């Protein structure tokens, strides 16, 4: 399980590095990149529960590990949308990111399905015109 979480974190960091190359100039007033990490599900919404493992718990562990890793980089501010066991609406999570002036918003989820052969990642784009072209690429 730890190896899976480390692998997911590695690929998430890699995706952020690819999506946000050095020429991106969006920064907060201090000149820092603001990253919001949303541990998907939580509280009363446990998400998928394959083999008795609650998605919300896995998402939380990934988000906290991801935050810890990103905080080791100078010029990056990282926030979680909520605390452990808390639930927040999708609208509330989005508002939180907007209030903090997020440059990057990452929502951690682990989908489950009947097809045991299904593998891979899902990446969604942005409505932020500053990043939309980069996200398409």
N, C-alpha and C positions, 0 to 999 in steps of 0.2 A: 504494500500500500504506500509506504514512504517513497519507494522508487517511482511509482506512478505519479505521486504528487510532485516530486522533483522534476520529472520529465515534463509535466504540464506547465510548471513554473518556468522551466527553461524555454519551452516553446512560446509561452506568453511574453517573456522578456524579449526573445528573438523577434516576435511579431511587432512589439512596440519599437524596437530598434529599426526594423525594416520600414514600418509605417511612418515613423517620425525621423527622417534623416536629419543631418546637421543643419540644413538650410531652413528648417522650420523656425520661425521667429516668435511664435506666440509664447509669452511668458507673463508671470504675474508682476506686480509692482517691484518685487525684489529681484526680478530677473530669473525666477525659478520656473521650471516646468511643473504644472500641477496635475497630479494623477489621482483619479478617484477609482477605488476598487470596490465593487459591489459584490459581497458574498451572497450569491443568489439564494433565494428562499429564506427561511428562518421563521422563528416564532411558531405560529400555528400552521404555516405552510412548509412541510418537510420536503417537498419535491419528490423526486423518484426514490424508491426504496428497494433497489435490487438486493437480494440476499440479506435483507435486514439492515443494510447500511443506508443511513439517511443521507440523501444528497445534500441537505443543508449543512450537515456536519463536515462532509468532504469539502464543500464549497468554502466553508469558514476556514478550514485548515489551509487550503490553497491560498485564499485571500490574505490571511495573516502572514504566511510564509513569503508570498509575493511582495507584500508591503515591507517586510523586514529586509528583503533583498534590495528593493528599489531605494530604501532609505540609506543604503550604504553609498549611494552616488551623490556627489556634491551637485547642488543646483536642482534637486528634485524634491518636491513636497508631495507626500502621499497621505491620502485619507481613506478611511473605510466609510461606507454609507450608513453603517449601523453597527451595534455591538453584538456579541454572541447571544443567540437566542431571541434577538429582537426581530420584529417584522416591520417593514416599511413598504408603502405602496410604490409601484413603479413611478408614479408621478412624483412622490416625495423624494425618491432616489434621484430622479432627474433634476428636480429643483435644488437639491443639495449640491449636485455638481455645478449647476448654473450659478448658485450663490457663491461658491468658492472659485468660480472662473476656471473650471477644469479644461485642460488642454487635451487630456485623454481620459476616457471613461471606460473601464473594463468591468464587465459583469461576469463573474465566475459561475458556470453551470456545468453539470455532468449529466448529460442526457442518458436516458435508458430506453430500450426498445426490445421488441420481440426477436429481432434479427441479431443473433449472437455474432455474426460475421461483420456487422457494421463497425467501422473504425473511422477515426479522423476528427477533425475540428470544424467548428462553425465560426465564421467571422462575419460580422455585420458591419456595414459602413456607417456613415455619418450624414447628418443634415447640415452640419457646420460647413459653410462654403469655403472656409479657410483650409479645410482638410479633405474635402470631398474628392478632389482630383487625385490626391495621393492615395486615398482609400480605394479608389477604383483601380489604381495600378497595383 
